[in-house]
Amino acid sequence: MFAALASAASKPHVVAFGSPQPVNLHLGASEDRAIDVTVRALYVDTKLKEFTTGKPHDVTDRTFVVQRAFRLNDELPSDNRKSNKWIWQLGGWLLVDRSSGRITQLKLPDFDAFYSDVSWYRDYAAYCGATGNGERLLAVVAQLGVKKPLYRKELGKVSGGDMPDSDCAAPHWERRPARVTFLPKAGEKFTVTVSGHVADVAPESSAEEQ
């Protein structure tokens, strides 16, 4: 009996992606614009768990992160119930453990599925987020397992552009020292250094930390 329990507990899980599938992704608050993206199903032990989009990032040799995509029911009460209407939208990021098969939804500070183009390095995430009302753009550096952002700076008003990168392109990481450069469309670029659980503006940057 003990041998059977030990065998069941140590049984490895199989985490795999399905074939790429092109879909139309609806953008913006009005959702009146769509772009073509690729989504892939995420399976654990052959069971469909989530849909994902973009390239996964390996955090360790057993865990990786990937962005979630999902279908939203766009049916009105007055619509014909025989014809279901679904639209694809971006979701948050998922942390996947290959050994246990566990999938955890990450809560990145100030992350916005529309505005945030996340750039990963090790267990650090750098991106431009948005305030809760969606009016102000923010530069954010976060770390997995840490609730508060390591760095947070207001960049100004959201322009309301119809593309995710209309206000801020994906930040650029460098190694030794670990640092990331933000590239806001309105304003000068600036660099933030990261050490452990601390992040600060690099000396060569003219920006001030908020």
C-alpha positions as CSV (number, residue, x, y, z in Angstrom):
1,M,0.0,0.0,0.0
2,F,2.8,2.4,0.9
3,A,4.6,1.6,-2.3
4,A,1.5,2.3,-4.3
5,L,1.0,5.7,-2.6
6,A,4.6,6.6,-3.1
7,S,4.4,5.7,-6.8
8,A,1.3,7.8,-7.2
9,A,2.8,10.8,-5.4
10,S,5.9,10.7,-7.6
11,K,4.1,10.3,-10.9
12,P,5.4,13.0,-13.2
13,H,3.0,15.4,-14.9
14,V,3.0,16.2,-18.6
15,V,2.6,19.9,-19.5
16,A,2.3,20.6,-23.2
17,F,1.1,23.2,-25.6
18,G,-1.3,22.6,-28.5
19,S,-0.8,23.7,-32.1
20,P,-0.8,27.4,-32.9
21,Q,-4.3,28.8,-33.7
22,P,-4.8,32.2,-35.4
23,V,-7.6,34.3,-33.9
24,N,-8.9,37.9,-33.9
25,L,-8.0,39.7,-30.7
26,H,-10.4,42.6,-29.8
27,L,-8.6,45.7,-28.5
28,G,-9.5,48.7,-26.4
29,A,-12.4,49.6,-24.2
30,S,-14.8,49.8,-27.1
31,E,-13.5,46.6,-28.6
32,D,-14.2,47.9,-32.1
33,R,-10.7,47.0,-33.4
34,A,-9.1,43.6,-33.8
35,I,-5.7,42.3,-34.7
36,D,-4.6,38.8,-35.7
37,V,-2.7,36.9,-32.9
38,T,-1.8,33.3,-32.3
39,V,-3.1,31.3,-29.3
40,R,-2.2,27.9,-28.1
41,A,-4.0,25.5,-25.7
42,L,-2.2,24.6,-22.5
43,Y,-2.6,21.0,-21.4
44,V,-1.7,19.2,-18.2
45,D,-1.8,15.4,-18.5
46,T,-3.7,15.8,-21.8
47,K,-6.5,17.9,-20.1
48,L,-7.1,21.4,-21.5
49,K,-6.4,23.9,-18.7
50,E,-6.0,27.3,-20.4
51,F,-5.4,29.1,-23.7
52,T,-2.2,31.2,-24.0
53,T,-0.6,33.7,-26.3
54,G,3.0,34.8,-26.9
55,K,6.3,33.2,-26.0
56,P,6.7,31.5,-22.6
57,H,9.5,32.6,-20.3
58,D,11.4,30.0,-18.3
59,V,11.8,31.2,-14.7
60,T,13.6,28.1,-13.4
61,D,14.2,24.6,-14.8
62,R,10.7,23.6,-13.5
63,T,8.6,26.7,-13.8
64,F,7.7,29.1,-16.6
65,V,5.3,32.0,-17.1
66,V,3.0,32.6,-20.1
67,Q,0.2,35.1,-20.8
68,R,-3.3,33.9,-20.8
69,A,-5.9,34.4,-23.6
70,F,-9.6,33.7,-23.1
71,R,-12.9,33.7,-24.9
72,L,-15.5,36.2,-23.7
73,N,-19.2,35.7,-24.3
74,D,-20.4,38.6,-26.4
75,E,-24.0,37.5,-26.7
76,L,-26.8,40.0,-25.9
77,P,-30.1,38.9,-24.3
78,S,-31.8,39.8,-27.6
79,D,-29.5,37.7,-29.7
80,N,-30.5,34.4,-31.3
81,R,-29.5,31.8,-28.7
82,K,-28.7,29.3,-31.4
83,S,-25.7,31.3,-32.5
84,N,-23.1,31.8,-29.8
85,K,-20.9,34.9,-30.0
86,W,-17.4,34.7,-28.5
87,I,-14.5,37.2,-28.7
88,W,-10.9,36.6,-27.8
89,Q,-9.2,38.9,-25.3
90,L,-5.9,39.1,-23.4
91,G,-5.7,38.0,-19.8
92,G,-3.1,38.1,-17.1
93,W,0.0,35.9,-16.7
94,L,0.2,32.3,-15.5
95,L,2.9,30.6,-13.5
96,V,3.2,26.9,-14.5
97,D,5.0,24.3,-12.5
98,R,6.1,21.4,-14.8
99,S,6.7,19.0,-11.9
100,S,3.4,19.4,-10.1
101,G,1.3,20.5,-13.0
102,R,0.0,23.4,-11.0
103,I,-1.1,26.6,-12.8
104,T,-1.2,29.8,-10.7
105,Q,-2.6,33.1,-12.0
106,L,-0.1,35.9,-11.2
107,K,-1.2,39.2,-9.8
108,L,1.3,41.7,-11.2
109,P,1.0,45.2,-9.6
110,D,-0.8,47.7,-11.9
111,F,-0.8,45.2,-14.7
112,D,-3.2,46.0,-17.5
113,A,-3.9,43.3,-20.1
114,F,-4.3,46.0,-22.9
115,Y,-1.4,48.4,-22.1
116,S,1.2,46.1,-20.5
117,D,3.8,44.6,-22.7
118,V,5.7,42.6,-20.2
119,S,9.5,42.0,-20.5
120,W,10.9,39.2,-18.3
121,Y,14.3,38.6,-16.9
122,R,14.9,35.8,-14.3
123,D,11.9,36.3,-11.9
124,Y,11.6,40.0,-12.7
125,A,8.9,41.5,-14.8
126,A,9.2,45.1,-16.3
127,Y,6.2,46.7,-18.0
128,C,4.1,49.8,-18.4
129,G,1.0,49.5,-16.4
130,A,-2.0,51.7,-15.7
131,T,-3.8,53.1,-12.7
132,G,-7.1,51.6,-11.6
133,N,-9.1,54.2,-13.5
134,G,-7.0,53.6,-16.7
135,E,-6.1,57.3,-17.0
136,R,-2.4,57.3,-15.9
137,L,0.5,55.3,-17.3
138,L,3.0,53.7,-14.9
139,A,6.5,52.2,-15.2
140,V,6.6,49.1,-13.1
141,V,9.3,46.5,-12.1
142,A,7.9,43.6,-10.2
143,Q,9.3,40.3,-8.8
144,L,7.5,37.0,-8.4
145,G,6.5,36.3,-4.8
146,V,6.7,40.0,-3.9
147,K,3.4,41.8,-3.6
148,K,4.6,45.4,-3.8
149,P,6.4,46.6,-7.0
150,L,10.1,47.0,-6.7
151,Y,9.8,50.2,-8.7
152,R,6.8,52.3,-9.7
153,K,6.9,55.6,-11.5
154,E,4.1,57.6,-13.1
155,L,4.7,58.5,-16.8
156,G,1.7,60.7,-17.6
157,K,-1.7,60.3,-19.1
158,V,-2.7,57.4,-21.2
159,S,-3.1,58.5,-24.8
160,G,-5.9,56.2,-25.5
161,G,-4.2,54.7,-28.6
162,D,-5.7,51.7,-30.3
163,M,-2.6,49.6,-30.1
164,P,-1.1,48.0,-26.9
165,D,2.3,49.6,-27.5
166,S,1.0,53.1,-28.4
167,D,2.2,54.6,-25.1
168,C,5.2,52.4,-24.1
169,A,7.2,49.8,-25.9
170,A,8.4,46.7,-24.1
171,P,11.2,47.5,-21.7
172,H,14.7,46.3,-22.6
173,W,16.7,44.2,-20.0
174,E,20.5,44.1,-19.6
175,R,22.7,41.8,-17.5
176,R,25.6,42.6,-15.1
177,P,24.4,44.7,-13.6
178,A,20.7,43.7,-13.9
179,R,18.9,46.7,-15.3
180,V,16.0,47.6,-17.5
181,T,15.4,50.5,-19.8
182,F,11.9,51.9,-20.2
183,L,10.9,53.5,-23.6
184,P,7.8,55.7,-23.1
185,K,6.6,57.2,-26.3
186,A,6.0,60.6,-24.5
187,G,9.2,61.5,-22.6
188,E,12.8,60.4,-22.4
189,K,13.9,56.8,-21.8
190,F,15.3,55.9,-18.4
191,T,17.1,52.9,-16.8
192,V,16.3,51.2,-13.6
193,T,18.9,48.9,-11.8
194,V,17.6,45.8,-9.9
195,S,19.4,44.1,-7.0
196,G,17.6,41.5,-4.9
197,H,14.3,43.0,-3.8
198,V,15.3,46.5,-4.6
199,A,15.2,48.6,-7.7
200,D,16.4,52.2,-8.3
201,V,17.0,54.6,-11.2
202,A,20.5,54.1,-12.6
203,P,23.0,56.9,-12.1
204,E,23.2,57.6,-15.8
205,S,19.5,58.3,-16.0
206,S,18.0,61.7,-15.6
207,A,14.7,60.4,-14.4
208,E,13.8,60.6,-10.7
209,E,12.3,57.7,-8.8
210,Q,8.8,58.2,-7.5
